[in-house]
Amino acid sequence: MKYIAYCRKSSEGEDRQAQSLDTQERLLKDFASREKLEVLRVVRESRSAKTDGIRPLFYKVLEDIRRGEADALLVVHTDRLARNFIDAGQIIKMLESGALKQVRTPSNTYDNYISLLYMGFDFVFAAHYSRDLSAKVKAGNESKLLKGEYPSKAPIGYKNIPHGIVPDPSKSIYIQKAFALYETTKYSVKTLSKELSSQGFTTKKGKRINKSALHRILSNPEYLGLIRRKGKIYKGNHQPLVSRSLFEKVQAFLQNKNRSRRQKHNFLYRDFLTCSVCGCKITADKAKQKYVYYHCTNGKGACDQHKHYISEQTVETLFTSFLKDHNINEELATLSLEVYKEDLTRTNKFVIQHEISQKEEIKKIETNLQRLLEMRLSDEIDKEMFEKGKEKLLADKRSLEENPNSKSLEDIETTFELLNMIKVRACNLQKVFKKGDSDVKRDLLNSLLSNCYIKDKKIEKVNLNYPFKPLIEMGNDPNIDKWRRRWDSNPRVL
């Protein structure tokens, strides 16, 4: 097989990125050399994998594999490949289709049906880790907001300082003019934009502030000394640029001039349904302000399915029936999770051994640093030689100090508890769906599937997400007893 080695680090400081990427590359090259793997090239990328669509080098690697230039991936851990379900789904689909024959890590090989199930578990935990990290960041931002500290880039008219923002003398005067002039009612937002531009209020590129941007400025309560975040208002510790009475007058004028916007409906099943005939999305309408009906958008103009209106109750019945017919075998799910836990513990032992080896290397470097210093103090070497030797040893030390993400026993138990919660929910899909409110139903479907194709008011096909897909397919497999025997005789078939 021909491998592409992929190293990834989330965007942080450049030094830390370089150290981590160097560590990953060294580990993969050593492993490839020991195992005699053919590695075509090493790809290094400093981008987060939490969100899909933002890693150009990663997608170039997948495209090269689809073209047949390589057929296997080598990474230090599967979380280097994806921390979101969309990218994870691409990798698993390529493995299923055969375009990608293998994903290899120093401790695992993913190339068959059962190993894909474990990879699905890995991706679920990686996505959970990203969401958990995001929650911690949000909690930190919330703490700043409660203290009145502005947590991000300052709005125009202010500039950032440590722990907050202050008025920017070159821009704040234009913000105050904007409110004062608009209050006179002599200007529309459009003509006000032209007037301010003539007075010198422009973008960084020297262009006029457009109408929508100026409207946002005039509507922004942060110029009152407040902070607005996700629909919530906090009292800021920064200096206001306008008075409350002036701000409220401007809001009244803006509201009188704004057209009423069309009401938006948050239809429960719209995001999950696609027309099986033309591939267009299925949308929904409200009849008599009470009844919800779903139908094909007929975006390509040649589909007869848009004539078939389906009531929301019928869609709910279709999903209930689908969940009833696609049960997850609880015994199989329990067994697979137990085996995965053993595999996770075994993988972690490998990482810990690597860390021990690193610590021994670091001790040797520290000894050499001390010896180098002693040689300099006794004039055995000159200053230039001392500095060069010191710089090289410290660089080697920094590279080794990058932690390769070993997990404590507590972390492994937390991972297992998370997956066990997924198992409990997965084994009771119909019950959870039937008894849940709209939020529970939406959350369950979002976890379970990426698309449901409808034709003639019936479900024709469903794209399931991992790890539900292999659990459901194996649970409904008529050869389920063969799977059990294979697990009993060799629980880690790779």
C-alpha positions, -999 to +999 in steps of 0.1 A: +000+000+000+010+036-006+006+059+024+002+096+029+013+107+064-009+135+077+001+156+107-023+182+121-022+208+149-049+233+158-039+269+153-022+282+183+012+299+187+036+292+158+063+277+181+039+253+197+025+243+163+060+236+149+069+215+179+038+194+177+040+188+140+077+179+143+068+154+170+041+138+149+063+136+118+092+121+137+069+095+153+053+085+120+086+083+102+101+061+129+070+039+128+070+037+090+107+027+090+101-001+116+071-015+097+086-009+063+056+012+051+058+030+017+051+067+026+048+089-005+049+122+014+042+139+047+015+166+049+016+191+077-014+214+085-021+238+113-059+240+112-087+230+136-107+199+127-137+209+148-155+223+117-157+209+083-145+227+051-116+247+066-086+224+059-075+227+023-045+203+026-066+176+042-091+178+014-063+177-012-050+145+005-085+129+002-087+140-035-053+125-043-065+092-028-097+093-048-075+098-080-055+067-070-022+084-062-023+067-027-046+042-010-038+045+027-034+072+055-009+072+083-016+094+114-006+094+151-043+092+161-076+092+143-085+126+159-058+142+137-082+133+108-115+146+121-132+161+151-165+165+133-189+140+118-189+154+082-152+149+077-153+116+096-181+104+073-160+111+042-131+090+056-154+061+065-172+062+031-139+061+013-129+030+034-162+014+026-159+021-011-123+008-013-108+040-025-091+042+009-078+007+018-065+015+053-060+041+080-030+032+101-018+046+135+012+034+155-012+013+176-041+004+154-051-006+119-085+003+105-094-017+074-124-039+080-160-038+092-154-042+129-124-017+129-147+008+112-170+005+141-141+014+165-131+043+143-167+055+146-163+055+184-130+074+181-147+101+160-176+103+184-152+109+213-132+134+193-163+154+184-174+153+221-139+165+231-142+195+207-177+204+220-165+200+256-135+223+249-158+248+232-180+248+263-150+256+285-140+285+263-175+298+264-175+295+302-143+315+303-158+342+280-189+343+302-167+350+332-151+379+313-185+392+303-198+392+339-167+413+348-176+438+321-145+428+300-150+430+262-139+394+251-132+399+214-122+424+187-134+459+195-163+474+175-155+503+152-150+534+173-131+515+200-097+498+203-086+468+223-064+471+254-057+443+280-089+433+298-112+456+277-117+483+251-113+522+251-125+548+226-104+551+195-098+589+190-096+586+152-129+567+148-151+574+179-159+610+167-176+596+136-197+572+156-209+601+177-216+621+146-235+592+130-260+591+159-263+629+162-269+634+125-294+606+122-314+620+152-321+652+131-343+630+108-327+649+078-308+617+067-317+582+057-291+555+065-280+557+028-276+595+027-260+595+061-234+570+048-225+594+020-223+624+044-200+606+068-178+594+039-174+630+027-162+639+062-136+612+062-154+581+078-143+552+055-132+516+056-096+506+060-094+505+022-108+540+019-142+530+007-175+543+020-192+525+049-221+507+033-257+510+043-259+477+061-227+483+081-239+517+092-273+503+102-255+478+124-235+507+140-267+527+147-284+495+162-254+485+184-261+488+222-224+484+228-220+522+222-240+526+254-213+509+274-230+475+272-218+442+257-241+421+234-235+384+230-259+358+215-290+377+225-278+385+260-268+420+272-240+425+298-229+457+315-195+466+302-167+485+319-159+506+288-168+542+282-201+549+264-199+569+231-236+580+231-263+587+258-292+564+264-318+590+254-300+596+220-296+559+214-333+552+221-344+580+198-323+566+170-338+531+175-373+545+173-365+562+140-349+530+126-378+509+136-403+532+119-384+531+087-378+493+087-402+471+068-418+443+088-399+411+081-416+379+071-420+355+100-397+326+100-409+291+110-386+265+125-401+234+110-391+203+129-382+179+101-372+202+073-334+199+077-335+161+075-356+155+044-346+153+007-366+144-024-354+110-037-365+118-072-347+151-080-324+155-050-338+189-039-345+197-003-380+192+011-394+223+027-426+230+047-455+254+048-481+262+073-518+260+063-544+280+082-517+290+107-520+255+123-512+226+101-477+219+088-472+202+054-439+191+038-432+190+000-404+190-025-390+225-034-389+214-071-357+235-074-349+220-108-384+226-122-390+190-134-402+170-104-437+158-098-431+151-061-438+188-052-474+180-057-474+154-029-479+172+004-471+153+035-485+163+069-460+167+098-479+139+116-473+116+087-436+124+087-434+117+124-451+083+118-426+075+091-397+082+114-413+062+143-418+032+120-383+035+107-368+035+142-390+005+152-377-015+122-340-006+128-333-016+164-298-018+177-289-052+193-281-044+229-260-074+235-239-066+204-236-029+214-224-039+249-199-064+236-184-039+211-181-012+237-163-036+261-138-046+234-133-009+224-125-001+261-099-028+261-085-015+228-084+021+241-065+010+272-040-009+251-035+021+228-029+043+257-002+020+270+017+025+238+015+063+242+026+061+278+057+041+268+065+067+242+062+094+269+086+075+292+111+072+263+107+110+257+114+118+294+146+097+293+157+117+262+149+149+280+171+139+310+200+132+287+196+166+271+195+183+305+227+164+314+244+176+282+233+212+289+249+210+323+281+195+308+281+222+281+278+249+308+307+234+327+329+233+296+321+270+290+329+280+326+363+261+324+370+278+290+371+245+271+348+260+245+343+297+234+310+316+237+300+311+201+303+273+203+285+274+237+255+293+223+252+271+192+253+239+213+228+254+238+204+265+211+204+230+195+199+212+228+170+235+239+153+231+205+155+193+208+141+195+244+112+217+233+103+193+205+103+163+229+083+181+256+052+181+233+027+158+250+014+130+226-020+130+244-019+100+267-050+096+288-054+089+325-075+060+337-101+086+346-101+099+310-107+064+297-136+059+321-151+092+310-148+082+273-164+048+281-192+065+301-199+088+271-201+059+247-222+039+271-247+068+272-248+067+234-254+030+236-283+033+261-299+059+238-292+039+207-309+008+221-340+028+228-343+050+197-380+046+191-389+051+228-368+083+231-382+097+198-418+089+207-417+104+242-394+134+234-404+169+227-394+188+195-359+195+208-353+159+218-366+146+184-344+171+165-313+162+186-319+125+181-323+127+143-293+150+141-272+124+159-287+095+140-288+105+103-275+130+078-303+126+052-336+109+047-349+105+012-386+107+006-406+094-025-443+091-028-448+099+009-425+071+020-390+068+032-369+053+004-334+056+019-316+069+050-280+079+054-270+069+089-243+085+110-215+068+129-214+049+152-251+041+147-247+029+111-226-002+118-245-010+151-278-009+133-265-028+102-248-055+123-279-058+146-301-064+116-277-087+098-291-123+095-256-136+102-254-119+136-244-152+153-213-154+130-203-119+142-207-131+179-185-161+173-158-141+156-157-117+185-156-145+211-127-162+193-108-130+184-122-098+198-099-075+179-102-087+143-079-064+122 
